[in-house]
């Protein structure tokens, strides 16, 4: 690939790069990280070893996430900073496309191809999302550019760049595949070896991933759990066609495909009737590498049909764009040289719909309706959590948005739940991740996105409920936050242990422990221990009420024992049941003396005490401002 060392190249390439940057600059200021951008940012924020273990269960190679880890460590994880990595990759991809097309078709064809990539709504969208596709497109272009060079240095660069591309996205495997197929056609042994070497380079990662659980990806039903059938082939082909000229946001829907079809006819006629003005390889090179685009579109359709099942994603079409635009740019120049008016018309039929599609993309809702409201979640966590609190996310997307938007992010861990291929053994991961977070934290906040609730989430609540003090959940429109106090909250102030008392139905409260001094706005941990000499006959709940001197309840926590993890009907004779409760203390609660009331009840009323009454009073507890 020839260097951009002439003044004309700079005068042509630089304005296109500036146009591309200006178009992308408008969208870089929002909080939208893309459909899976939160996941990318969460993985990049993890320690590299934890990120590799996560990616072993995911469907993406690791290189992008390791580079993004270094990027956010240097410039921060705010939305602008995180998205700028993709914007920078996209701008460099446009310049690289110019250089590659310039090497075999001249500066005018390079200008047309790079201008199309600069204004394409598909390219704009992937550049403004925190995903690996912009970097993959850049590496694919420079790898193909190196492959067109015959010297040994070109071979080495092709292998290195192709390997980096494959380790960035599996979609980049189309580059060594087309190189190998072309080498077999031409009987070029060296190029065949190059292609095989690049493709085989990913085998060590696949081996590591397989040993770490990657086979669960193929055994699972995909992100949608087969709840949605894949689209028929023709609508997907139609969507792919739309994305090449104007994108799916351009209305009416037929406008982009009609313009693209007309442009392709004009370009095809011009290319094949052109007898001079281009290098002899000009017809062969773009047509050969156009196979990358064909394979990428085929891969996108397969992924959507059997995996995502949510409409053809622009991220899977993006790697096809440079190679389609290279062919179209060459054809436009053929038209310009033969009949200038025809070339101008063909260029307009491609550039104008793409530009209109990009403007339409900017007018879309900032986040799809299926998303949660990340600002509400982050605002709640920022308002409620203290510096020594920890957070547990079951959704990587929510973790990433929290990392990007929180004004003072607390320590957090990610234990995926709800999606089969990412979830794995939740209990084992909780045993590995949560003890250290619990030791370092005063409170644990489990964030449950309702889109991923399931057995894994229940196991996390089980783990925390049996070890910490459950607090009344905080309900958001799309999520639930389950707070838990740790032992540190009980031991950080003077605590008192109260003697036991006997209830009816052979139930006995063996003892209770609670602080004697509290601050308003805090949480009151109460540790109860129950035992029954014979299995109780009633399905009882525990009530723990904080009352003032007038007997009015100012805070309470009612639940079956151990936050529902040790229901009374399952108690065995003589079994000791640890039962922990956390009561939120209102900020406005006046200072003074308060008491705790503890008891059990069901639909028939409260369980009575053998000595009379139905409530155990504990205290006093002094609340300070």
ABEGO torsion letter per residue (X at the ends): XBBBABAAAAAAAAAAAAAAAAAAAAAAABABAEAAAAAAAAAAABBAAAAAAAAAABABBAAAAAAAAAAAAAAEABAAAAAAAAAAAAAAAAAAAAAAAAAAAEAAAAAAAAAAAAABAAAAAAAABBBAAAAAAAAAAAAAAAAABABAAAAAAAAAAAAAAAAABAAAAAAAAAAAAAAAAAGBAAAAAAAAAAAAAAAAAAAAAAAAGAAAAAABAEAAGGABBBBBAAAAAAAAAAAABGEAABOBAAAAAAAAAAAAAAAAAAAAABABGBBAAAAAAAAAAAAAAAAAAAAAAAAAAAAAGAEBBAAAAAAAAAAAAAAAAAAAAAAAAABAAAAAAAAAAAAAAAAAAAAAAAABBABBAABBBAAAAAAAAAAABBAABBBBBABAAAAAAAAAABABBBBBBBBBBGBAAAAEBAAAAAAAAAAAAAAABABBBBBBBAAABEAAAAAAAAAAAAABBBBBBBBBAABBBBBBBBAAAAAABBBBBBBBBBBBGGBBBAEBBBBABBBBGBBBBBBBBBBBABBBABBBBBBBBBBBAAGBBABBBBBBBGGGABBAAABBBGBBBBBBBBBBBBAABBBEBBBBBBBBBBAAEBBBBAAEEABBBBOBBBBBX
